[in-house]
Amino acid sequence: MLAFVPVSRAADGPLPSSPPVDALLASGPFCGAERFADAPSADGDAPHIKVVYAYASDVGDRFGLFGSALQLYTKAAAAKVALGSDKTLRLDRGSSCGSAFLDVQTVALGHPVGAYTTRSVLDDIQSRLPDRPGVNYLVFVDFGLPVLSAAAGSWARDDSPWATNAANLPAHSRYAYLEGGGADFFGSEQAASQYADQVLHEVLHTLGAVQPSAPHFSGGAHCYELFDVMCYTPKDGTTDVFLRNCDIVGETPNPGKPLDCGNDDYFNPSPAPGSYLAGHWNLYDSGFLCTLTRCDRPPAAPTARLAIVAGDGRSVTVSAATSSDPDGAVASYVWDLDGDGVYDAAGPATQTVAVAHGGARRLTVAAVDADNLVATATITVDEHSVPGQVGSAGSGTHSAANGAPAAASRPKIVVEALRLASGPTLRLTVTRRVTLAQVRARGLRARLGASRAVQVDVTVRRTTRVLARRRFAAGRRTRFVTLRLPRRALRELAERRTTTLTVETAAAGAATVRRRVVVAGAG
């Protein structure tokens, strides 16, 4: 039976929107039969992100209520990536109504909501979804909660810059989840763009953000540069040190927090030579992203081949030049030349290693194609190796086709559950009309308040231009604050009969509040 789910009432405000992503995914209503097992992916063997709806045993299956919201927020997260680059998230698409809808899988968890105060939500999720390297899961957990009470994402510590990075070639599935279910838009009372940012935040953890070597790393795979999709904790070792280099955007097409403020910590489509992301893991290079012009064409992973082409008892030369890619060409090679299981460097297709009196050595090559998909091959060489010997396919290969659980343990490095209460609610009151003489004499005055103690940024804008900004403490008891405008701004106000200014207050995790003030200038 098909489920045509009504478009969910989203929280306040617009969501990120990108025309190329609009062409891939419908905004709603969700259409498709509810699925309780994974269907074959439209992306074939390519790595992808699968959306899952999971519910606690005492909540019951409410997919019919939330299907559209899950598609809406996942699509918004994908749009934010597209708005900052020529790529987007490679999502598992294809409901029974077609590829314009996500292939969402429903999973019944094994316990009531109350049991998860002592049980691990992630352990339960992992036990009910197949561990398939090349498939990362985005799980919306229905606990019937009115606020975002917890969210987490599996994360690997590896800042190596190549496609062999543990986040791009994982030995296991990775998992991102968000708890909610208290309203028909699933999330909390946050602004819509904030909840979409939270969805993207957890997904980006599974893709490797943020590494400890990143310039603005703040511990816990986060950063301290506000505002930023991945940043909300202060600089490591401090209680309230942030860099405030970017603003939260309220308007379309890209409302919410920027994706990597400054493009210097985890995502940059074109990092400058010598910069941090030119030499460390850059999520733009993830195989879990697809180029916008190719997202509708399932890519195929390359085939790696490794053979000995020369050997004289003292050294052996191996070549991976016969490696191939069925829908393109091999773009690069990454090598492990000392057999320690860690890739050492990118290099040419042919490599020579010394073997005299050194015993056997295991060499591995990773062939990487233009979609950042990877296939590996290995060979063991020693002083007796001769040309013509060929290696074998390695286990590190991008393929999500096999639904059997992978061997060995599941991922152990996991970002701790955030246990976030709802963001603070901000209050802002201003006088709607003032004279220029009043602004000159005493500045612009505003009354601030918040549902709990929080540091807020108060900004005065004329259209999009910032005229003044200050940081204040706000709390339950309201207080008056003053912002002084620079002389240049005062002169500009004097040249106009009236000018409308926007005063806004913002804080991490809170919806931005804006008020307009009309300043009467020239008589």
Secondary structure by P-SEA (a helix, b strand, c coil): ccccccccccccccccccaaaaacccccccccccccccccccccccbbbbbbbbbcccccccccccaaaaaaaaaaaaaaaaaaccccccccccccccccccbbbbbbccccccccccccaaaaaaacccccccbbbbcccccccccccbbbbbbbbccccccccccccccbbbbbbccccccccccccccaaaaaaaaaaaaaaaacccccccccccccccccccccccccccccccccccccccccccccccccccccccccccccccccccccccccccccccccccccccccbbbbbbbbbbbbccccccbbbbbccccccccccccccccccccccccccccccbbbbbbccccbbbbbbbbbcccccbbbbbbbbccccccccccccccccccccccccccccccccccccccccccbbbbbbccccccaaaaaaccbbbbbbcccbbbbbbbbbccccccbbbbbbbccbbbbbbbbbcaaaaaaaaaccbbbbbbbbbcccccbbbbbbbbbccc
